[in-house]
Amino acid sequence: MKTQYYTATSIDGYLADEDNSLDWLFQFEEIEGVEDDYSRFIDQVGALAMGSTTYEWIIKHENILENPEKWPYEIPAWVFSTRELPVVEGADIHFVQGDVAPVHADMVKAADGKNVWLVGGGDLVGQFHDHGLLDEIILSVAPVTLASGAPLLPRRITTPPLKLANVQQQGDVFAVLTYEVQQSRVD
């Protein structure tokens, strides 16, 4: 079981532009191999977590409140927020706030031996890292720069450095970089 941050990023390290939009990423939807890689990844995931901005973006982008069957996940999801958020009818969503460590323990139990996916945002993922709960970072680096927006991971991670575990090329567009987080796990 691993806790993984799997995301796309611009070359200059942004997840979304200054308007929290992913329009820059959608131009690459038809890249060969992307959907297969995602399917392989999600098949190994048993629970996921995201922040409120990511949750709200999914709801708005997919018009989920009017079409709850479009909720993209069949596994339990934890949404970290200090605000009250709309509930997706029929989805297994847990709204939480505060320390990520006890929530992570619940997620690991629910994942039942499968991986835990940290969908985003970067600050939330950083909190998991701060508690020694992040095992792997998988980045699909897109050939664009955004100059500003939501940062990939707003933390200094210098010692020990991340360890490059794998490099893949998807089409003539994405470099997929997999890094192992080199730190001792905090229990």
NORNORVEN-V889111 format. One record per residue. RES is the residue in one small letter. OMEGA is omega in whole degrees, 0 to 359 (none if undefined). Layout:
BEGIN
{{RES OMEGA} {RES OMEGA}}
END
This chain:
BEGIN
{{m 178} {k 169} {t 190} {q 171} {y 183} {y 186} {t 172} {a 181} {t 171} {s 179} {i 182} {d 167} {g 177} {y 178} {l 183} {a 179} {d 184} {e 176} {d 185} {n 180} {s 175} {l 180} {d 179} {w 183} {l 185} {f 176} {q 183} {f 186} {e 186} {e 181} {i 182} {e 176} {g 183} {v 182} {e 178} {d 179} {d 179} {y 180} {s 178} {r 180} {f 187} {i 177} {d 181} {q 184} {v 179} {g 179} {a 180} {l 177} {a 177} {m 174} {g 184} {s 179} {t 177} {t 179} {y 181} {e 178} {w 180} {i 181} {i 182} {k 185} {h 183} {e 182} {n 190} {i 182} {l 177} {e 182} {n 185} {p 178} {e 178} {k 177} {w 193} {p 187} {y 177} {e 180} {i 179} {p 181} {a 174} {w 180} {v 179} {f 179} {s 172} {t 181} {r 173} {e 183} {l 177} {p 182} {v 176} {v 182} {e 175} {g 181} {a 179} {d 185} {i 178} {h 178} {f 186} {v 173} {q 177} {g 185} {d 182} {v 186} {a 180} {p 177} {v 178} {h 179} {a 177} {d 180} {m 179} {v 179} {k 180} {a 181} {a 173} {d 177} {g 176} {k 182} {n 173} {v 181} {w 172} {l 186} {v 181} {g 2} {g 187} {g 180} {d 177} {l 178} {v 177} {g 178} {q 175} {f 177} {h 181} {d 180} {h 179} {g 186} {l 179} {l 183} {d 190} {e 174} {i 180} {i 185} {l 168} {s 185} {v 181} {a 184} {p 176} {v 170} {t 183} {l 177} {a 176} {s 179} {g 180} {a 184} {p 180} {l 183} {l 185} {p 179} {r 169} {r 174} {i 185} {t 183} {t 351} {p 179} {p 174} {l 180} {k 178} {l 183} {a 183} {n 174} {v 178} {q 172} {q 175} {q 183} {g 176} {d 187} {v 190} {f 164} {a 179} {v 183} {l 177} {t 180} {y 171} {e 178} {v 183} {q 175} {q 177} {s 183} {r 178} {v 180} {d none}}
END
